[in-house]
Amino acid sequence: MIKGDYEIRQILLQVSLIVLIAFIPIYLYMSSSLENKELKDRLYIKEQIYILSSSISKLAKKESLIIDSSDIEIYLFDKNENTIFKNSDTNIPLKDNLCIKEELASNILEARYIEVCKDIDNTQVIINVLALCLLVIFLVFVSLFIIIKQSIEPYKRLNKYLDEFLKDVMHEIKTPIGVAKFNVDMLSMRTKEDKYLLRIKSALKNMTVIYEDLEYYIKQNTINDEIVDIDFSEFLNKRCEFFKDLSNAKNIKLERYIEEDITIFISETELHRIIDNTISNAIKYSKNDTLIKISLCKEQSNILFVVQDQGIGIKDTKKIFYRYYRGDNVNGGFGIGLSIVKKICDKNKINIHVESKVGKGSVFKYKFRI
């Protein structure tokens, strides 16, 4: 799992815990309110039973019993529990009422039991709970907003500082790299090229690729490169020439199969990054005295760019496009090259496919739409 996914899971877990903790008092309040409501209803029914029992015991004759109560149902039963009186023709549904049944004293109606039922109405409790939930949600949202804002503020300042620092560093690095390349070229013209000079050239080429990756990474959100028609064939040949010193230092042969006059509509900088990162990685992770095949051709309505090496191979091809992931800590680099390539491919709808066998080598295939 990448770091970003882990952080998102942690944030979701924390938010869930906060919400759970916040809603525990609401649950307790609701339970308590429902219990209090039931207790009040029971006391009210008991009070009505007492009033009715007193009225019934004072009756002088049967027909004088008059009960007018719209909020309760009243039933009188004889000793065999047959209904002898009820105050309403419509019964309250059993699931929505609360009933209490008690025995009566001797009375003129010959009623043995009285049962009083009251409709259970928890509407007010529900309204109160919903209002409390909305209040808690609002308070949790505001609290989280404040906490997150305060938490990310140091990271914003740090990111701003790092951006400025990296820009300054990149500016400072560019000059010595240029000076070193110029002097190495001059030295190559004056002296016979040997393995030490070749290694210096190779190291400078590596530094150039890393520098350009970092420069692209820093500026990718601030600069919009113009999309133009590019002679892919010529462009790829030039990049292969650029990497000759790097491949010669390891005695690696770059074998090209490049069709002529293949053009593509894309940003030159983005195409530059795709080609350079793929070829430089192939050289970096290849063994000495091996072969790297670089091909470019048209395939139906697509352009196919393929780089095949005989290197160490990749254990997990799914992870290589994660930012800062490096399959080998020995060969250096920051682990951002292929993440940049993946982002460019996604942006331009370029299909990328990687095949690899550990110890045998890897194949990177890019399919560009014409």
C-alpha positions as CSV (number, residue, x, y, z in Angstrom):
1,M,0.0,0.0,0.0
2,I,1.3,3.5,-0.9
3,K,1.7,6.1,1.7
4,G,-1.2,8.3,0.5
5,D,-3.7,5.3,0.9
6,Y,-2.4,4.7,4.4
7,E,-2.9,8.3,5.4
8,I,-6.4,8.4,3.9
9,R,-7.3,5.2,5.9
10,Q,-6.0,6.8,9.1
11,I,-8.0,10.0,8.6
12,L,-11.2,8.0,7.9
13,L,-10.5,5.9,11.0
14,Q,-10.1,9.0,13.1
15,V,-13.2,10.6,11.7
16,S,-15.2,7.4,12.3
17,L,-14.0,7.3,16.0
18,I,-14.9,11.0,16.5
19,V,-18.4,10.5,15.1
20,L,-18.9,7.3,17.1
21,I,-17.8,9.0,20.3
22,A,-20.0,12.0,19.5
23,F,-23.1,9.9,18.9
24,I,-22.8,7.8,22.1
25,P,-24.3,10.6,24.2
26,I,-27.1,11.0,21.5
27,Y,-27.9,7.3,21.9
28,L,-27.9,7.6,25.7
29,Y,-30.1,10.7,25.5
30,M,-32.6,8.9,23.1
31,S,-32.8,5.9,25.4
32,S,-33.3,8.0,28.4
33,S,-35.9,10.2,26.7
34,L,-37.9,7.1,25.6
35,E,-37.7,5.6,29.1
36,N,-38.9,8.9,30.6
37,K,-41.7,9.1,28.0
38,E,-42.9,5.6,28.9
39,L,-42.7,6.3,32.6
40,K,-44.8,9.5,32.1
41,D,-47.3,7.5,30.0
42,R,-47.5,4.8,32.7
43,L,-48.1,7.4,35.5
44,Y,-50.7,9.1,33.4
45,I,-52.5,5.7,32.8
46,K,-52.3,4.9,36.5
47,E,-53.8,8.3,37.3
48,Q,-56.7,7.7,34.8
49,I,-57.3,4.2,36.2
50,Y,-57.5,5.6,39.7
51,I,-59.9,8.3,38.7
52,L,-62.1,5.9,36.7
53,S,-62.0,3.3,39.5
54,S,-63.2,5.9,42.0
55,S,-66.0,7.0,39.6
56,I,-67.1,3.4,38.9
57,S,-67.2,2.6,42.6
58,K,-69.5,5.6,43.3
59,L,-72.0,4.8,40.6
60,A,-75.6,4.4,41.7
61,K,-76.9,2.7,38.6
62,K,-75.4,1.2,35.4
63,E,-76.6,3.7,32.8
64,S,-75.1,6.7,34.6
65,L,-71.5,5.9,33.5
66,I,-70.3,8.6,31.1
67,I,-66.7,8.7,30.0
68,D,-65.3,11.2,27.6
69,S,-61.6,10.8,26.9
70,S,-60.1,11.1,23.4
71,D,-56.5,10.2,24.3
72,I,-57.0,6.9,26.0
73,E,-58.9,3.6,25.3
74,I,-60.9,2.2,28.3
75,Y,-62.1,-1.3,28.6
76,L,-64.2,-3.0,31.3
77,F,-64.3,-6.8,31.7
78,D,-66.5,-9.1,33.8
79,K,-65.1,-11.9,35.9
80,N,-64.9,-14.1,32.8
81,E,-62.9,-11.3,31.1
82,N,-65.6,-10.6,28.6
83,T,-65.8,-7.0,27.5
84,I,-68.7,-5.2,28.9
85,F,-67.7,-1.7,28.1
86,K,-65.3,0.3,25.9
87,N,-65.3,4.0,25.2
88,S,-64.4,3.8,21.5
89,D,-65.4,1.8,18.5
90,T,-61.9,2.1,17.1
91,N,-59.1,0.2,19.0
92,I,-55.6,1.6,19.2
93,P,-53.2,-0.8,17.4
94,L,-51.5,-3.0,19.9
95,K,-47.9,-2.3,18.6
96,D,-48.5,1.5,19.1
97,N,-50.0,1.6,22.5
98,L,-49.3,1.1,26.2
99,C,-51.9,-0.8,28.2
100,I,-52.3,-1.4,32.0
101,K,-54.9,-3.7,33.4
102,E,-56.0,-3.7,37.1
103,E,-58.7,-5.4,39.2
104,L,-61.7,-3.3,40.4
105,A,-63.5,-3.3,43.6
106,S,-67.2,-4.5,43.7
107,N,-69.3,-2.1,41.7
108,I,-72.8,-1.8,40.3
109,L,-71.6,-2.5,36.8
110,E,-70.3,-5.9,37.9
111,A,-67.0,-5.1,36.2
112,R,-64.1,-7.1,37.5
113,Y,-61.2,-5.6,35.6
114,I,-60.4,-2.3,34.0
115,E,-57.8,-1.8,31.2
116,V,-56.6,1.6,30.0
117,C,-54.5,2.0,26.8
118,K,-52.7,5.1,25.6
119,D,-51.3,5.7,22.2
120,I,-47.5,5.9,22.2
121,D,-46.3,9.1,20.5
122,N,-42.6,9.5,20.4
123,T,-42.6,12.2,17.7
124,Q,-41.2,14.9,20.0
125,V,-38.4,12.6,21.2
126,I,-37.5,11.9,17.6
127,I,-37.5,15.6,16.7
128,N,-35.3,16.4,19.7
129,V,-32.9,13.6,18.7
130,L,-32.7,14.7,15.1
131,A,-32.1,18.3,16.2
132,L,-29.3,17.1,18.5
133,C,-27.8,14.9,15.7
134,L,-27.7,17.9,13.4
135,L,-26.1,20.0,16.1
136,V,-23.5,17.3,16.8
137,I,-22.7,16.8,13.1
138,F,-22.3,20.6,12.7
139,L,-20.0,20.8,15.7
140,V,-18.0,17.7,14.5
141,F,-17.6,19.2,11.0
142,V,-16.5,22.6,12.4
143,S,-14.1,20.9,14.8
144,L,-12.6,18.7,12.1
145,F,-12.3,21.6,9.8
146,I,-10.4,23.6,12.4
147,I,-8.2,20.7,13.4
148,I,-7.4,19.7,9.8
149,K,-6.7,23.3,8.8
150,Q,-4.4,23.8,11.8
151,S,-2.7,20.4,11.1
152,I,-2.0,21.1,7.4
153,E,-0.8,24.7,8.0
154,P,2.7,23.6,9.0
155,Y,2.9,21.3,5.9
156,K,1.8,24.1,3.6
157,R,4.6,26.3,5.0
158,L,7.0,23.4,4.7
159,N,6.0,22.7,1.1
160,K,6.4,26.3,0.2
161,Y,9.8,26.3,1.8
162,L,10.8,23.1,0.0
163,D,9.5,24.4,-3.3
164,E,11.6,27.6,-2.9
165,F,14.6,25.5,-1.7
166,L,14.4,23.1,-4.6
167,K,14.1,25.9,-7.1
168,D,17.2,27.5,-5.7
169,V,19.0,24.2,-5.6
170,M,18.0,23.4,-9.2
171,H,19.3,26.9,-10.3
172,E,22.6,26.3,-8.5
173,I,23.0,22.8,-9.9
174,K,22.3,23.7,-13.5
175,T,25.4,25.9,-13.8
176,P,28.0,23.4,-12.6
177,I,26.5,20.6,-14.7
178,G,26.7,22.9,-17.8
179,V,30.3,23.9,-17.0
180,A,31.3,20.2,-16.4
181,K,29.7,19.1,-19.7
182,F,31.4,21.9,-21.6
183,N,34.8,21.1,-20.2
184,V,34.4,17.3,-20.7
185,D,33.5,17.9,-24.4
186,M,36.6,20.2,-24.7
187,L,38.8,17.6,-23.0
188,S,37.4,14.9,-25.4
189,M,38.5,17.0,-28.4
190,R,42.0,17.5,-27.0
191,T,42.8,14.0,-25.6
192,K,42.1,10.5,-26.5
193,E,38.9,9.3,-24.9
194,D,39.6,6.6,-22.3
195,K,37.4,4.7,-19.8
196,Y,37.8,7.4,-17.1
197,L,36.6,10.2,-19.4
198,L,33.8,7.9,-20.5
199,R,32.7,7.3,-16.9
200,I,32.7,11.1,-16.3
201,K,30.5,11.6,-19.4
202,S,28.2,8.8,-18.2
203,A,27.9,10.3,-14.8
204,L,27.1,13.7,-16.2
205,K,24.4,12.2,-18.5
206,N,22.8,10.5,-15.4
207,M,22.9,13.7,-13.5
208,T,21.3,15.5,-16.5
209,V,18.4,13.0,-16.6
210,I,17.9,13.3,-12.8
211,Y,18.1,17.1,-13.0
212,E,15.5,17.3,-15.8
213,D,13.2,14.9,-13.9
214,L,13.4,17.2,-10.8
215,E,12.9,20.3,-12.9
216,Y,9.8,18.8,-14.6
217,Y,8.5,17.6,-11.3
218,I,8.8,21.1,-9.7
219,K,7.4,23.0,-12.7
220,Q,4.7,20.6,-14.0
221,N,1.9,22.5,-12.3
222,T,3.0,26.0,-13.3
223,I,4.1,25.6,-16.9
224,N,1.9,24.4,-19.7
225,D,4.1,23.1,-22.5
226,E,2.9,23.7,-26.0
227,I,1.6,20.6,-27.9
228,V,3.2,20.4,-31.3
229,D,3.9,18.0,-34.2
230,I,7.1,16.2,-33.5
231,D,9.1,13.9,-35.8
232,F,9.1,11.0,-33.3
233,S,11.7,9.1,-35.4
234,E,14.3,11.8,-35.5
235,F,13.6,12.8,-31.9
236,L,14.2,9.2,-30.7
237,N,17.4,8.9,-32.7
238,K,18.7,12.0,-31.1
239,R,17.9,10.7,-27.6
240,C,19.6,7.4,-28.4
241,E,22.7,9.4,-29.4
242,F,22.6,11.3,-26.2
243,F,22.7,8.0,-24.2
244,K,25.6,6.5,-26.1
245,D,28.2,7.6,-23.6
246,L,26.0,6.1,-20.8
247,S,25.6,2.8,-22.6
248,N,29.3,2.7,-23.7
249,A,30.4,3.0,-20.1
250,K,28.8,-0.4,-19.4
251,N,29.6,-1.8,-22.9
252,I,25.9,-2.0,-23.6
253,K,24.8,-2.0,-27.2
254,L,21.7,0.1,-28.2
255,E,20.1,-1.7,-31.1
256,R,17.6,0.5,-32.9
257,Y,14.6,-0.5,-35.0
258,I,13.1,2.9,-35.8
259,E,10.8,3.5,-38.7
260,E,11.3,6.8,-40.5
261,D,8.9,9.8,-40.7
262,I,6.7,8.9,-37.7
263,T,5.2,12.0,-36.3
264,I,3.2,12.6,-33.2
265,F,1.2,15.5,-31.6
266,I,2.5,15.9,-28.1
267,S,4.5,18.2,-25.8
268,E,8.2,17.9,-26.5
269,T,9.0,18.1,-22.8
270,E,6.7,15.2,-22.0
271,L,7.9,13.0,-24.8
272,H,11.5,13.9,-23.7
273,R,10.7,12.6,-20.2
274,I,9.1,9.3,-21.4
275,I,12.0,8.4,-23.7
276,D,14.8,9.6,-21.3
277,N,13.4,7.8,-18.2
278,T,12.8,4.6,-20.1
279,I,16.1,4.4,-21.8
280,S,18.2,5.6,-18.8
281,N,16.5,3.0,-16.5
282,A,17.1,0.3,-19.0
283,I,20.8,1.2,-19.1
284,K,21.0,1.7,-15.3
285,Y,19.5,-1.7,-14.5
286,S,21.2,-3.7,-17.2
287,K,24.3,-5.8,-16.8
288,N,27.5,-5.0,-18.5
289,D,28.0,-6.4,-22.0
290,T,24.3,-6.8,-22.8
291,L,21.9,-5.5,-25.4
292,I,19.0,-3.0,-25.3
293,K,16.5,-3.1,-28.2
294,I,14.8,0.2,-28.9
295,S,12.0,0.1,-31.5
296,L,9.5,2.5,-33.0
297,C,6.8,1.6,-35.5
298,K,3.3,2.2,-36.6
299,E,0.8,-0.5,-35.6
300,Q,-2.7,0.0,-37.2
301,S,-3.9,3.4,-35.8
302,N,-1.2,3.5,-33.1
303,I,2.4,4.3,-32.7
304,L,4.3,1.7,-30.7
305,F,7.5,2.6,-28.8
306,V,9.3,-0.3,-27.1
307,V,12.4,-0.6,-25.0
308,Q,13.6,-4.1,-24.1
309,D,16.6,-4.7,-21.9
310,Q,18.5,-7.7,-20.5
311,G,18.7,-6.3,-17.0
312,I,18.0,-7.5,-13.4
313,G,14.2,-7.5,-14.0
314,I,11.4,-6.1,-11.8
315,K,9.8,-8.0,-8.9
316,D,6.6,-6.1,-8.8
317,T,5.7,-4.2,-12.0
318,K,2.7,-2.6,-10.3
319,K,4.8,-0.6,-7.8
320,I,7.4,0.9,-10.2
321,F,5.1,3.8,-11.0
322,Y,4.6,4.8,-7.4
323,R,6.4,8.0,-6.5
324,Y,9.7,7.4,-4.7
325,Y,9.6,3.7,-5.3
326,R,12.9,2.2,-6.2
327,G,13.5,-1.4,-7.1
328,D,17.2,-1.1,-6.3
329,N,18.7,1.2,-3.7
330,V,22.2,0.6,-5.1
331,N,21.8,2.4,-8.5
332,G,20.7,5.8,-7.1
333,G,18.0,8.1,-8.2
334,F,15.0,9.6,-6.4
335,G,12.3,7.1,-7.6
336,I,10.3,9.8,-9.3
337,G,11.2,9.2,-13.0
338,L,8.6,6.5,-13.7
339,S,5.9,8.2,-11.6
340,I,6.4,11.2,-13.9
341,V,6.1,8.9,-17.0
342,K,2.9,7.4,-15.7
343,K,1.4,10.8,-15.0
344,I,2.3,11.9,-18.5
345,C,0.8,8.7,-20.0
346,D,-2.4,9.1,-18.1
347,K,-2.7,12.7,-19.2
348,N,-2.2,11.9,-22.9
349,K,-4.1,8.6,-22.9
350,I,-0.9,6.7,-23.7
351,N,-1.2,3.0,-23.0
352,I,1.8,1.6,-21.1
353,H,2.5,-2.1,-20.6
354,V,5.4,-3.6,-18.7
355,E,6.6,-7.2,-18.9
356,S,9.5,-8.4,-16.7
357,K,11.2,-11.5,-15.5
358,V,13.7,-11.3,-12.6
359,G,17.2,-12.0,-13.8
360,K,16.1,-11.9,-17.5
361,G,15.1,-8.3,-18.2
362,S,12.2,-6.0,-18.8
363,V,10.1,-4.7,-21.7
364,F,8.4,-1.3,-21.7
365,K,5.8,-0.8,-24.3
366,Y,4.1,2.5,-25.0
367,K,1.1,2.8,-27.4
368,F,0.4,6.3,-28.6
369,R,-2.8,7.1,-30.4
370,I,-2.4,8.7,-33.8
